Structures are given as C-alpha cells and as structure tokens.
Amino acid sequence: MATTIGGKMVYRLEEGSAKMVELLGSKGAHASEMARIGIPVPPGFVITTEACRAYLKGGKQFPPGLWESIVDNVHKLEAETGKRFGDAGNPLVFSVRSGAAVSMPGMMDTILNMGVTDVTVDGLARLMADERPALDAYRRLIQGFSGVVLGVDREKFESLLRKAKADRGLQHDYQLPPAALRELIAAFKEVVKRETGHPIFDDPWALLRQAIEAVFSSWNNPRAITYREFQGIPHDMGTGCVIMSMVFGNLGEDSGTGVLFTRSPATGEKVLYGEFLPNAQGEDVVAGVRTPLAIASLKREMPEIYAQVEETARKLEAHYRDVQDIEFTVERGKLFILQTRTGKRTAPAAVKIAVDLVREGVLTVNEAVGRVQPSDVTQVLLPRFDPAAKANASDEGRIIAKGVGGSPGAASGVAAMDPDKAVELANAGKNVILVRAETSPDDVHGIIRAAGVLTSRGGMTSHAAVVTRGLGKPCVVGTEELHVDMEARKASARGKTVKEGEVISIDGATGEVFIGEVRTVEPTADDLGELNTLLGWADEQRRLQVWANADTPEDAVRARQNGSEGIGLCRTEHMFFAEDRLPHIQKLLSAGPEASRVIREVETLRLRAEKAPASERASLQQKTAAAERALAQSQSVKDYYAALERLEQFQAEDFHGILKAMESLPVIIRLLDAPLHEFLPNKLNFIREIDELQRQRASKQRDTALAEAQRQLKLVEALEESNPMLGHRGCRVGLTMPEIYEMQVRAIITAARQLHEEGVVVHPEIMIPIVSHVNELKWLRPRLDAVAAKALGGAGFTYKFGTMIEVPRAALTAGELAKEAQFFSFGSNDLTQMTFAYSRDDAEGKFLRHYVEAEVLPWNPFASIDTAGVGRLMRLATEEGRAANPGLEVGICGEHGGDPKTIAFCHQLGLNYVSCSPFRVPVARLAAAQSALGQLKPNGGA
Amino acid sequence: MATTIGGKMVYRLEEGSAKMVELLGSKGAHASEMARIGIPVPPGFVITTEACRAYLKGGKQFPPGLWESIVDNVHKLEAETGKRFGDAGNPLVFSVRSGAAVSMPGMMDTILNMGVTDVTVDGLARLMADERPALDAYRRLIQGFSGVVLGVDREKFESLLRKAKADRGLQHDYQLPPAALRELIAAFKEVVKRETGHPIFDDPWALLRQAIEAVFSSWNNPRAITYREFQGIPHDMGTGCVIMSMVFGNLGEDSGTGVLFTRSPATGEKVLYGEFLPNAQGEDVVAGVRTPLAIASLKREMPEIYAQVEETARKLEAHYRDVQDIEFTVERGKLFILQTRTGKRTAPAAVKIAVDLVREGVLTVNEAVGRVQPSDVTQVLLPRFDPAAKANASDEGRIIAKGVGGSPGAASGVAAMDPDKAVELANAGKNVILVRAETSPDDVHGIIRAAGVLTSRGGMTSHAAVVTRGLGKPCVVGTEELHVDMEARKASARGKTVKEGEVISIDGATGEVFIGEVRTVEPTADDLGELNTLLGWADEQRRLQVWANADTPEDAVRARQNGSEGIGLCRTEHMFFAEDRLPHIQKLLSAGPEASRVIREVETLRLRAEKAPASERASLQQKTAAAERALAQSQSVKDYYAALERLEQFQAEDFHGILKAMESLPVIIRLLDAPLHEFLPNKLNFIREIDELQRQRASKQRDTALAEAQRQLKLVEALEESNPMLGHRGCRVGLTMPEIYEMQVRAIITAARQLHEEGVVVHPEIMIPIVSHVNELKWLRPRLDAVAAKALGGAGFTYKFGTMIEVPRAALTAGELAKEAQFFSFGSNDLTQMTFAYSRDDAEGKFLRHYVEAEVLPWNPFASIDTAGVGRLMRLATEEGRAANPGLEVGICGEHGGDPKTIAFCHQLGLNYVSCSPFRVPVARLAAAQSALGQLKPNGGA
C-alpha cells in the first residue's frame, strides 16, 4: 500500500536553498541555492528525500500525488523553457540525478538526455541545427538508461560501438556519421529487447517514471547499505532526485563547456584557473579527445562570457566562502552554471587560501584553522615534486609502481638495496633511496643516511613507515607490485627494472614510484610564512599542549623549532645501542642477574634483621655479615658496578644535551624499557660458530674461541624469551636489577644539576615504563627518590616522578597508581598491543592488513586510536587518575600522538598534552586547535 | 599528655567472654570464656586493647587510672590465690602475654615467672618444695624479660648457659644444680647491666609495668606494621595484655603437663589424642628432652585427673563446636587448662570430623560445609604417605630436600632423568618419578607415564605443576636445593645423591622429597564415603555449576565421575598434536596460506561483482572467472582441501567420543587456538641440517635432502613470530583460513548428529578463541552457521555459538560481543597475560617469583585471579554482556576455574559455571558451596 505523506514532495529549484540538504539532498539543495541567489542554473526541480522514503516504505509505490506533482513540475519547466517534453518539434530534454544528503558510493548514476525519443530526436536535431549531436544524445540515453535503470551489461553496447568505429576505421565516438548513429540506435534497442525481454519504452513519461523509481531504489542497493553501515549513516534518510533541463555546449562556435577553480588549486593564488572547450559537451572534456584551452583564452574568445563567468565565480566564492570548483556550459552565447562545489587543493594552496580568506575578511581566524587538513601541514614543510616535472614524468610513462604513502615528502636518488650500500653511496655524496622488501632495526643506519625509503611490503605502521615519519623523510611502503630481487640487486615492476645505483624517485604522499629523476622543490619562504601565520592562530585556540618525542639533542632542537612545548618521551635505550656503549651493556647483562641476586640477598637480610624480634636478630645479623662478605668478593658485582659506572657517564652526557636543548621546558625521560635480549647478538650466530669450531681440530686458540662462544650463547639463552613483548622488561628489570634505574636517575639529576648551576632552567621528569601494579611504583619510588635527593644535593630545582600507562592493568588500576605518580603518559603503542593482543611486528603481515582490507577493523588501531577498546581504558585511567590525584599531568607519547583523529580524542579526554615525532608537531598543533574548535572529531564506534 | 578513656580498662577473666575479642584480644577473650563456663583456668585478668590505644595515642603514657586498676587487680589475684606479689614467703607469680584481636607475627613474646625476684625466689622454692625449679624460673625470667622487654641479644645469655653446662659436662638445662643456677642468675644480671647500662629492677612492680608497656609498644613494631599493611588490618586496634597466675607442673609426681586433641587430628576418630609429661613444665615438652607419654597412660597414672581432662575436653569441644587443641597443667593433683584453640587436622580428618559433628547434632549441614578447606578435598582423593612410614623416614633422616607442593598426592618410584627414560622404565613395569630441572611440552609423554614429577625450578604455576594438577599426579617443584645433573644422571641435595633408577619419594602436599621408598596409602572407602556425603551437602548449597576442562573421552568420563555438569573447555589443538595427524597439519600449514589467498580472492571478487554497479559488473565477472580458473588449477588448494578432509575425519571421531561421554550435558568445543608454529619442528634443526648438508659433496641424494630441508625451513620461517602469544592464532587464523574452522564445525555437528540419530542427547557449544573485535564474530558466525546448518541437515538438536573472553578488548567491548554470542567463557590465563603484559612462560622464572617473594604482588595472579585488574575486566564483561543479552551464559575455563578464591569471585560476579581440571571438580564443588554460604571470600584489594 502506498504511504501517504503530508508535505510538498517536489520543489522547483528557486524554491529551495542550501539549508534544505536533508529534504532535497545535497545536489538538489545546492542547485536550489544557486538558483536562489541568481546564478544562471538550468531550470529544474527536485523530488524530496521524503518522497523517496515514502516510496520505499510503501513497498515501492509512489505515494499518492507524487506523480501528479512531478508531471505538474515538468509542465512548469515546459512553460519556463518554451519547450515540451516529448514534443516532436520543440522537445524538452533534461537530466535525472540521484542526490542524498550525504554523498555515498553505490547510488545511481546520472541519466542524461531524458526526453530524446524516436519522436523527438529529429526535432532536437533541428533545435541543435545539427543531426549528429542529437542522434548521439539519443544513443547515449539508450545506453545510459539501459545500463543504469534496466541493469543491462554496458559491455553489450560498448562492443557494438567499438565495432561501428572499427568498421569505418574511426577512432573516436564523435567521428561517427549520423547514419552510423542511427544504425547503432537500432542495434542498441535490439540489445535491450534481447537482454530484458521487453523493448525500451518509447514514451518519455514512462522512461521518466522508471528512472525516478530507479533513483529511489538505488538507496537500498547493497553497496550503499554496506557503506552506510560502515559510516554509521542512518538507513532511513532516503535520496532526493534532481531533474534539470539539459543545456548543450556543442551547438556551434558560440557554445562550449568548461570547468574552473576560483583560485589556483596548486598555489592558492587568486586567479581563475581552469579549462574551456568550445563547441563541446561536458562528456567530451572527460573523454579527453580534444585538448581544452586554458580559461584565460575564453577572455580573448568570448570576453563577455568570460566577464560573466568571472563575476559568477567571485559571487559563488563569496557566497560559499571558499574556493569553488565550477562546471559551466555556454549554449549559444548563454552561460549556465551546472554545478559548484568546494575546490580540492594542494597543501600549500590550502594554507594560502585559508590565510588569504582571513585577510580578505571572508573567514574568521577560527574558520581558517578548520579549513586546512592536518595532513596538509607536513606536506607544506617537506620537499615535493615540482608539479611540471611530475606531470612530465607521468606523461613519459615513468611511473613504475604505486604503493602506500608511508611518510610524506618526495625524493630522488640512486637505489641502494641494503643499508650498508646506502651508507657507502651516501658517503660518496649521492642522494640515496633505500629499496628493500621490508626494513627492520638492522636497517636503521641505512635509513638515516638515505633521502627516502621504498619497500615492497608493509603498511602505514610498518617499521619503514614509522622510522621515516620520525625522521621526516619520504617513504613509500606496501608497493606489492614491486619485485625486489636482493640477489640480482634490482627491483622491477610493470616490466621495468631499476638496478642498484640507478636513479629512482618516490612520492611519499601519493605512494608513486618513478624511474629516473623527478625534480623536487623545497617549501618556499612564502609557504612557510603562511603556515606559521595559520599555526599561530591555531596555537591561540588549542587547549592541548603539543610535546615531542626526542632521544637526542638534535631532535630536541628540531622539536623546539617546530613549536614543541616539552619532550614527552626521551627513550634511554636508544642511547644504549650506540656502538661504544654496547660492550658495557653486555657486561652489565652478563654480570647483572648474578650480581643483583647477591645484592638483593644482603638487602633482604639487612631488612629482616632490622625488623626481626630480638630473638632472631643475632642469627640474622650473622647471616647478613656472611652475605656481605660474599658480596664484597663477587666478581659479578664488581663487573656490574664497573659497567654501571661507565654507562652513567654516557647517560649524564646524553641527558645534559637534551635538558639543555629544552631549557625551561619539561623533559620526560623514560627509564630503560627494552627487553634485555635486544642488546645481544643473535643466538644463531653462536650456535653455528660453535658447530664450526667443534669441527676444527682442537688447539688452544680453537678452545678459547669455543669457550667464549659458548659463554656468549649461554648468556643469550639466559635472556631469551618466548614473548619478549610480555617479558622481563621495563620496571620489571628496574625491580630485579634496581641499580640500573638508580644509575639512570643519578645521571639525570647530575646532568640537570650541572645545568642548573650554569643557570639553565631545567624540568626533568622521570618516567617508569611497563608498570602494571601500584606496588612497582611503591617499591621503586623511595629508592629512586633517595638516589635523586643525593644527586640533587639540595640544588634548587625539582623533578617529577611518573608512570607510563601502557599495560591494561595500569589503566584499570589508575586510581591506585595516581597516588604514587605525579604524571601519567599513555604508551598507546604497547597499550594497543596488549589490549588487542596484537604483536605489531607479527600482526601487520600475518593478518592485520587482511583485517583492515576486509573491514573487520574499521581502521588500523596502530595508526589511529581504537576508541572503543584502548580509548575506553584511556578514558577510565584519565578519569580515575585525576579523581585520585587532581594535579595529575596526563599525556600521550605513543605513535598515535601525532595522529589527528587521536588528538581529537585526547582533547575530548582532557589530556594535558600530546607528544609526537618532532616532524609532526606542527600537524598536532593544528589538529589540537581544530579539536578545541569542534572541527575535528575522534573516530567513533567500535 | 596522657589520653583519658571512659570505660573499664582491666577485666578479671570471669568478667569477660568470647564475644569480647575486640576489647580483650583473642587470648584474653578465650581465657575469659573458659573461666565464664567453669573451666578451671588459672586466675588472672586482661588489660583492654582500648587501654593500649590510649597508651599509644598519649605518647606512650598510661591513661589516668590504668596503673591503679592493674595494681587493684593484682591485689584481687592475691586475695584469690592467697599469695602476695613480691612477698618473700608466699610469692604470687604470673605470666604476661600480648594478645590482639587478630593473631599477628611480630607481637611480643610471653614473659613467664613475673614476680620471681631475689626477694621471692627462696619463698617460691619453699612453695615448690624444691630449690632448682624456683631458681630456674628466676633464671628464665631474667633471660626472657631482658630479651623481650629490654632488647638484649639472647645469645649473650645462651652462651653463658652453654658454658655453664659445658664446664660441668652436662647436656640439659634441667641438670644444672642450684649452685650453678645461682651463678648464672648473677652472671645474667651482669649482662643486663653491661648491655643496657642499668641493673635489672629488683622491684617486681617496676618489672610488671615495664612488661606491660613493652606489650603495648610491640603493637607498633615494624614487623607487625608490615603484616597489618599487607593483610589490610587497621593500625588502630591495639593489643590486649593477659596476666595469668603461673601454675607449675614440675612440683612432683602428682604434677605434670600435657596437650591433647579432642579427636584424632590424623583420622578424625572420636578419641582423646595427645601427650602427657609427669612432673614437668610446658617448656620441657617443647624442649623435647623427655619423651612424653600417650594421653591414655594418664588414665592409668591419674585416673581422676584423666576423667576431669576428658570431661573438660568434651565440654570445650561442645562449647566451641569444633575439635579443640588443649594445653593443661596438673599442679599437685589440681587440673588447670592453660589454653584451648581449634585443632589442626589432616584432610581426611577434617572431612570426617565435619560429617560426624553433623551426625552428632553439633553442626548444621551448612556449617559442616564451611569446616573443610577446599584444598583438603583433593588430598582426600589422592594417595598419601602412610603417616607411620613417613615419620619413620623423617627419623631416619631420609628427607633430602624440600620444595614447593606443585600438585597434591604422594608417590614413590625410581628416578628417571628424562621423559624417554621415564617411558622406558614405566614399560618395564616400574613406578617412575620424573626428575628434571624443569619441564616443557617436550616432556609430556614422560609425565603421562610417571607416577610423579620432581623439578628443581618453577613454582605453583610452572609447566610441571600445571600439567600434573591436570593429570591428578603428585608433583614437587621449585626444589632449589636439589642439584639435577643431567650429564651424570643424578640429583643431589644435603650431601646425598639419587642416581637414575634409584628410588625416591615425593609428597606433593608438603613439597618434601625422600630418598628411598615411603609407603603410600590409597584413600579408603570410608574417607571417600564421608567426602561424598559432604560434597552432596555442598551441591545443595552452591549456585555456581561446576564444569570440567577435558580434551579426551577419558577425561570427560573422569570429569563426570567427579561430578562435573558439563565440559567448559575441550581444546581441539591437543587433538592435532597426535603423531598420526601431524603430517596432515603440516601439509595444511604449508599449503594453507597460499591456498587461502587464492580462495579469498575468488570470494572477494564474487562479492564485489554482486554488489558492483552494473557498469563494473562485467569486468568483475571476468576477473572472477579468471580467479576461479586459477583456483581450480592450484596445487596448494588441492593439498589444503586434502589435508582438511583427512583432519575432519580425525576430528569427527574425537568429538564423537567426548559428546558421547557427556551425554545430555553441555560440551563447549573451542576451535583451533594455538599459534600455528607450535605444530612445526624447531627451526634450528633445519638450519644445522642445511649447514651439514652443504658441507657434504654434491649428490642427487644430498641435493634432494637439501631442497627438502630448505623448503621446511622456509615454511617454519614463514610461520615464525616474535611474540606468538600476540600473533596469528585463534580466530585470526579462522578469518585468514576460514576453511579450518569450517572443517572443525562440520566435524562437531556431524559427530553430534550421528549420536543424536543413535538416541544420545547432545548439547554441543562452539567457541571462538582470541576474539578482540565484534566484527570477527560477525564475519565468522554466518559462515559457520551455514556449515553447521548443512551438517545438521534438519536433525532435531541445537548448538550454541559463543566466544572466549581472553583479550582485554573483548572484555572492554563485551556489550557488542554479547549481541553476536550465546555464551562467554573467560580464558583467564590469557586474560591475565594480556592484562598484566606478562608472558607466563617468561615471567615465572625471570621476575614473577621475585615479585611474589618481595610482596610486590600480593599473590601469583596465575594461581588466583587478580581481582582489581583482571577481575575488573571480568566484572565489566559480565555486567555489560548480560545487559546486552540477558540470556547470555557466562563461565570461566582458565586454570583459575579450580582455585577456591577465584571461585568465590566468580560466585560474586554471578557466573553460571566454573570449569576446571577433572581432578579439581570436587574442590570446586565445595568452594562454590562455601562461596554461596558466604564462608569463602575472594582475594581483595589491589
């Protein structure tokens, strides 16, 4: 049964407005808006989304009165245009478009030329003063209608079309003579009859009704439903249907069609930018068979039209308060605007346009902040391909592969197939692109010296992408079509090969890979100036502070230059990996467990003796004395302390540099976190070495080497873990070998004190990693405070003591932890790993990519925070932590800290700061401002 | 300033009662209770805990009136006993004891013989009619008072005492003649003067006051504070102080002292059980210098006293409604009861006593249920050492080590140092004890054939302990003093050595290890009968169901025999490990990834073609057809399906057996969970094999072997993961290779259907592991339902579909998951691993034991659920899951399911069931009942 509705079901364009998006759909509302403000839009009308809903609810029946209202509006159109729908002499022809409130894939395509029939086609030809375009319009209508409305396979038509051209030795559709088009029209009708069992209606009203029903029904096609489910768009919105008179740009030299931007989408410069094709329809522009002219030529060819276009463009830009991308057609000297929409633009253009629009008084400062994508910010700051050079390279067919943009920026350089080669070529003064199947920590020295990285595997969160983003270098990952042959030292794709040493170019924003050089341009002073203006505005709006993760003084300087207000994470283990330190680390690890056992034993006995009832005290004191003697004689203890002492010197130098670079700003230093085995060589090497040595004839030299290899193997095996991510790391080492943390704290406070005495203002903050139980903090804090107090020696500065929240249990017991900590910092990488039970290293290649592709996961939780799971823990920890300790400082220092969606979430949670790679600080500043202004929302849902 | 208090500060014993524990402390209240009900207690009085609190608050000053009240009560005691405190002729002598409401270590020891001074000692000697005991009492007073109150090192006295005996060639204190005692008294006084700087007071009132102050102050000694903090006991309770006249059992043949149990603590039999030592003080019994007589001998020696003792014992038992452990002294024919407390007992005795007390009308059924420790239940069910044989072995010094009881029960057998040897010896008909440093999955075949397991490393949750508990075999772990020498094939400790093949005995309840055989006794029919009675009562009270984890029909049968009401976890990967199946698994894994990729591709294309707009459909259909051809020709796909088919047959047989054994009860079958690499050999083997083969001269044979080894290595490497616990496992494999889960579901439903057709009632439940996102269930459920529906073929039984909750994110999004699942089962092992970020395998040895020992963790979270963290997730998941799906069945199937404290927690959460090892089902039944009765509480706090 048909569903009745109360209101008006059809609106003429001039009756609607941009505010009626929900009722008229986006296309309908914006066409109405243009009509309302006097832009020359072809006349037409819109069927409401409400009518569509009623149709679908009523079991696919038009609600009462709808058809009558449509017919009535067609008649009004006839009156307005002086033409008649279906009239043989003076036919009205229009387009039928679907248009929902939200743009969505899967909805029905436009049907053009509705109203052309056997009866009207000749009349149309007369109106057009040309038979060919009229017949072509008819051919297109049949093809389009049958494909879109009747579901006939388009290939059936395309093959006939190809044959028609081939038979006549023609290359392009528009070259087909009228006779050929007539034959095609007849053949197309046969196809429809054969494929659907019925001939196509010859009654234009019947075709119109069918088309409108198809528009309505397309709301519920499976692709649209899937999309809506995924995006959380309600299923009961329905789509509008826009009917608009056709205008023809192919009616002679006083006709034509064009597209333009109201400002340059490449640079943002305030000049009309676009193309015009005389005597052509929009499809011809799309087909690309004729080269359009630059819009400027219109000024010469049709100065009056140009003036109209320019005026209209400025009017639309002013009205919509943004750069517009406009489609227009000139029909026999009369301008029609077919569509206007917000113009896409490059990152530097986006920044310039936003800033210019403020200067022109069009936008407020806050609106301008919302007009730039956070991701644009990085692109402005990095080298990019010269647009002309890139277009050129594309035209020359030099694109050999396309991967995923892992880190923005562009670079050209010689290919190096391993990190050592990269270093060698870089030393020889070359720009190097490191090309690998994938990268691992073993490649880092090569990545550091390369200008860019290209890998055939991995995604946005692969090792290569993460490391290069941290370094601000371009990177393309997941270039699956690229075959990297390590043995032949070459990479091939699309039948082309780049050998090691040959030049290759990568665009880290788009994922494109080119053979040969593509010239790059550095950001201009102007670009940077505009950006700084914008970020300055952003800084005034944001409530979140932006800190940076920096392990070296150089990084700290860069972070500060980019506007960082503190160091949220200084990782100390990176310092341990330096070559001159590794021997001391290894000594520490080989002596540590035994030494620590001996030391702990003495400690425990002393404590027990102290607390024991008098009756047991004496014997405990004796035992203590014995343990103390053992301690004094232990070689392990001596080695342990010697290694600690040496490392303390290194660490104090490290911290001195960072604290100095961040003078007067807070610096959070995380105590040792990495699993211990990371500092040791691969076990396999020793096993094979032992195998090899055992085969050799015994000799003193062999035996020494064998003993040493066996000793090392034993050490590696002792530290080996089946799941190091969940193993003996972070504060767990801090509790079993507390001397390591004590050494680090001493080094931090000693460095800070020295600076303090030199008049440098220091704010060190000491952070404990991998905490899962409040007792870990309770155990460590007094020990470390005692060490710090001694190193401080009464100097007049303070430090903070805090904890990472990166283990689910830490978040779940945050109220307890907050009583023992002055700050929380979310280690969102680990927290995501533990909360999902995903090992990032394993998950990426084995199932995570599949999950994201199959939409099992709506987004990669390592790139943007999983709000429903990990985010829930963060919310709980923030709320309960602050409730227990109102002065608690809360921030985030995982990779997520530089992700705009995550920043929006952190803003919602009310964190104090986000900390990210120095290169992402400007991005984060903008994202934080947009979050505060409500312009940027977190990812939602589960 | 002294703190004033209102109430009475001192109570005579007959004024108090057992209800006044808080005010009088436990000792004071129970002594009062005895006095109140007419038990002959030595006269005395109690200083209240309130007085102690006032003393401590007031800066260690007696509150006004306290001292006067004490003096007054001493005078009352004098009146009652006809003696006078400090009187030379007829001195009153009493003891001073601390006694808080809760018993606690670190509190002050008892001071005996208060009132003996230079002035009174001779009078006492006359009262005793013997000089020696009077002098000895004085000597003990000085020594005790100085040690306890004045803090003098006891060793200073002990060395003098040793010297006095040595000088005279004596062995025992009581052999010292009066002259020697007088010399010692003088020497002791010198020690006090030297050590404290002051002579000991000779005024007994001054000594008394000092002693009482020491009692009060001991409330705040560091050990007591630490203990209270750990146990969550308030710091402001204070301790009481009990003052009681001394009675002397060493005043001749009509005196004596004894201890007794009102029933046998070994068997529970209702006979007096204890010892009596004529003419002796309690300390003499403790010192063990004279052998006491069995209590029965008292009947012969002092029939009247025996009758009094018996009557008093029965009276106390009836009064306290439980077996009492009583200390008494007979002073010159007069009986005094010094103390009564609940008697400790063995597990079988505990059960018998509880059941008997119900039969005797003393206890209600529910009270009896609360009187047995859940851990006792297992002990009743398992073999234990014959008490006499064990005592004998101890006396012979055959205990060679003591470890941690990892799994209860006792066993004797020949030592085997590796699992293969264990199998060999078992095949030769021997009882075997497997002795290892620690065990791993590679040892399982040996553990299965062994009678018990002994390891030198590991704790309650080590591999050996977990596996043996599951098998119901005794196990001793963490026997650190035991040196296991694998090369010499022997184990040594305490200077003794057991070689492989020699007999060794272990007690899994106590952790004791004996050389040679110790006879074991099986549980008697009587024991089992009493236990069944008790468990029957328990079953009526509990609300939680008790299910079992069983992977084989044998386990299922055992579970059912033990009272299991369902199978909460049937692990399917264990079935995969069988030797005849491994080749198929390996084929599956080598073909699977490639095959699955090909199959997924076809699927995706089909789906896309289906959903595509008409314009794209044709080309997608072409692509689909091409992919289908590739699939049809793929060798991987053929291998994959062949392996799946073979495995399906195996699985159907497995499931048939289990479902049959659990006829009419629910059986939850978990689909494949293990990381894939677990099914493959160790990578190292291949690497070494390849090294070896590459050194050989080339030959066809070598090349084939080399190629095969390289192929295998590649496969192992492809499946290798850096953190397998967080890797490609569980439903992640179910999504990337869905054919495996489909095969399993088909096998389950096929087996169930066959049984159904044979008339067996089946309730299969299919469980998905490692779910972290609702979309995993959304993706799998329709696929698996389709497979199940086909296999079901309309047969008239149903199955359930549910999910493990073992990943934190699953718990955090339980509301979503519950909409897609009919049941939740907490995988608390994994949930604990992820929530703490502890890899159980790594944590145990590396830091977890240290954490538990250092009390960083209040208990091992793998043994008993961590209520604050993991438990919080469980609560959240249960509440939000039930809110979203009120019919949701919720249970727990991790190791924790058999832990009483965890069961109490699960009861609080309102779970439907706990599932545990078949051997722990009776334990769980009792714990569930105690939880329902409020007798068992979960572990609390963080």
Interface residues (C-beta under 8 A of the other chain):
Chain A: G106 D109 G147 V148 G151 V152 D153 R154 E155 N221 P222 R223 T226 E610 K611 A612 P613 A614 S615 R617 A618 L684 I687 R688 D691 E721 S722 N723 P724 M725 L726 G727 H728 R732 L735 T736 I770 S772 H773 V774 N775 E776 W779 E806 V807 P808 R809 L812 T813 E816 D830 Q833 M834 T835 F836 A837 Y838 S839 D841 D842 A843 K846 F847 H850 Y851 A854 E855 V856 L857 P858 D866 A868 G869 V870 R872 L873 A942
Chain B: G106 D109 G147 V148 G151 V152 D153 R154 E155 N221 P222 R223 T226 E610 K611 A612 P613 A614 S615 R617 A618 S619 L684 I687 R688 D691 E721 S722 N723 P724 M725 L726 G727 H728 R732 L735 T736 I770 S772 H773 V774 N775 E776 W779 E806 V807 P808 R809 L812 T813 E816 D830 Q833 M834 T835 F836 A837 Y838 S839 D841 D842 A843 K846 F847 H850 Y851 A854 E855 V856 L857 P858 D866 A868 G869 V870 R872 L873 A942
